[in-house]
Amino acid sequence: MSANTIIKLENVTKVFDGREVIHNCSMNVPKGSVYGFVGPNGAGKTTILKLIMGLLRPTTGRISVMGIAVPLERNQILQKIGSLIETPVFYEDISAEENLRLHLEYMKKQPLIENIPEMLHKVGLDGAANQPVKKFSLGMKQRLGIARAIIHRPEILLLDEPINGLDPMGIKEMRELFCSLAHEQNMTVIISSHILSELENTADYIGIIANGQIQREAAIKDIQENFPSGLEEYFFEAMRGDKTE
């Protein structure tokens, strides 16, 4: 594992009910980068994120996060990871601020409670901090999910379709936030998304998954230098099965 690699999968396979969902998959995520994770529906993106967190155990292969074996040291890893995977679930009858307070208490990060107003401001919810979450729109809940994922200052942030439900202004604000977290705070951010144009504007690296396997990994600057139409061309070429670099 190189000094710059913070997440590494080596020949990982995951079988559910006799079916291989992840097949001999290898992945390398550089520290302090935004890693865009893209692939068709059912390709295995969410399963990979859950494997990285230790929520699922690989059938075969090795996973390491910050040099620590997953899922053997899962509890140690989870303290250092923030995540928004699938639809975020909250205590609907209490406020955004109270939801974040409970999360920090659960994570044993009570001193960070004083940072809740600043965090709600960063995700554009400072005007709704005291409203019960049941009154939130889909986009507001998505913003709160992002706030909860980063409020405890994780070293790694895993985001599965994080801009779902956001309007164009919200998408721009979250893009700027994710880039700031990586490039100014050295947080490693993995973003799974179907929106190629957004990943091209946000990511430093791209990983393309198809049929349960990472087909390609590349720096976005190399993609843009070698593919005239950028990430879209790179992605569709990978989907055609041409693995030449």
Residue pairs with C-beta under 8 A, 6 or more apart in sequence:
1 8
1 64
1 67
2 28
4 30
4 31
5 28
5 29
5 30
5 31
6 29
6 30
6 31
6 32
6 65
6 66
6 155
6 156
6 188
7 27
7 28
7 29
7 52
7 63
7 64
7 65
7 156
7 188
7 190
8 27
8 28
8 29
8 62
8 63
8 64
9 25
9 26
9 27
9 28
9 48
9 51
9 52
9 61
9 62
9 63
9 214
10 26
10 61
10 62
10 63
11 24
11 25
11 26
11 60
11 61
11 62
12 22
12 24
12 25
12 26
12 27
12 51
12 58
12 60
12 61
12 62
12 63
13 20
13 22
13 23
13 24
13 25
13 58
13 59
13 60
13 61
14 20
14 21
14 22
14 44
14 47
14 51
14 56
14 58
14 59
14 212
15 21
15 59
20 212
21 44
21 47
21 212
22 44
22 47
22 48
22 51
22 58
22 212
22 213
23 211
23 212
23 213
24 61
24 213
25 44
25 48
25 61
25 209
25 212
25 213
25 214
26 214
27 48
27 207
27 214
27 217
28 217
29 35
29 188
29 190
29 205
29 207
30 188
30 204
30 205
31 186
31 188
32 182
32 183
32 186
32 187
32 188
33 182
33 188
33 189
33 204
33 205
34 178
34 179
34 182
34 189
34 191
34 202
34 203
34 204
34 205
35 188
35 189
35 190
35 191
35 203
35 204
35 205
35 206
35 207
36 191
36 193
36 199
36 200
36 202
36 203
36 205
36 206
36 207
36 220
37 45
37 48
37 49
37 190
37 191
37 192
37 193
37 206
37 207
37 209
38 45
38 192
38 193
38 194
38 196
38 199
38 206
38 207
38 208
38 209
38 235
39 45
39 208
39 209
39 210
40 210
40 239
43 209
43 210
43 211
43 212
44 209
44 212
44 213
45 160
45 192
45 209
46 85
46 86
46 160
46 192
47 56
47 212
48 209
49 83
49 85
49 158
49 160
49 190
49 192
50 56
50 85
51 57
51 58
51 63
51 70
52 63
52 65
52 70
52 81
52 158
52 190
53 70
53 74
53 77
53 78
53 81
53 83
53 85
53 158
54 70
54 71
54 74
54 77
54 78
56 71
57 71
62 69
63 69
63 70
63 71
64 70
65 77
65 80
65 81
65 156
66 77
66 80
66 155
66 156
68 76
68 77
70 77
71 77
79 107
80 154
80 155
80 156
81 154
81 155
81 156
81 157
81 158
82 148
82 149
82 150
82 151
82 152
82 154
82 156
82 157
82 158
83 149
83 157
83 158
83 159
83 160
84 142
84 145
84 146
84 148
84 149
84 158
84 159
84 160
84 162
85 158
85 160
86 160
88 141
88 142
88 144
88 145
88 148
90 99
90 133
90 141
90 144
91 98
91 99
91 102
91 133
92 132
92 133
92 134
93 132
93 133
93 134
94 102
94 132
94 133
95 129
95 130
95 131
95 132
95 133
96 120
96 125
96 128
96 129
96 130
96 131
96 133
96 136
96 144
96 147
97 116
97 117
97 120
97 129
97 130
99 133
99 144
99 148
100 113
100 116
100 119
100 120
100 144
100 147
100 148
100 151
101 113
101 116
103 148
103 151
103 152
104 110
104 112
104 113
104 116
104 151
104 152
105 113
107 152
109 151
109 152
109 153
112 151
112 152
112 153
115 151
116 129
116 151
117 126
117 129
119 147
119 150
119 151
120 126
120 128
120 129
120 147
122 147
122 177
123 143
123 144
123 146
123 147
123 173
123 174
123 177
124 143
124 170
124 173
125 140
125 143
125 144
125 147
128 136
128 140
133 141
133 144
136 144
137 165
138 164
138 165
139 165
139 166
139 167
139 170
141 165
142 162
142 163
142 164
142 165
142 166
142 170
143 166
143 170
143 174
145 162
146 159
146 162
146 174
146 177
149 157
149 158
149 159
150 157
150 181
150 187
154 187
155 187
155 188
156 187
156 188
156 189
156 190
157 178
157 181
157 187
157 188
157 189
157 190
158 190
159 178
159 189
159 190
159 191
159 192
160 192
161 192
161 193
161 194
162 174
162 178
162 191
162 193
163 170
163 171
163 174
163 193
163 195
163 198
166 174
171 198
175 198
175 201
175 202
178 189
178 191
178 202
179 202
181 187
181 189
182 188
182 189
182 204
191 199
191 202
191 203
193 199
196 231
196 232
196 235
197 231
197 232
199 206
199 231
200 220
200 224
200 230
200 231
200 232
203 220
204 219
204 220
205 217
205 218
205 219
205 220
206 216
206 217
206 218
206 219
206 220
206 223
206 231
206 234
207 214
207 216
207 217
208 214
208 215
208 216
208 217
208 234
208 235
208 238
208 239
209 215
210 238
210 239
215 238
215 243
216 234
216 238
216 243
216 245
218 234
218 245
220 231
223 230
223 231
223 234
224 230
224 231
226 234
227 233
227 234
227 237
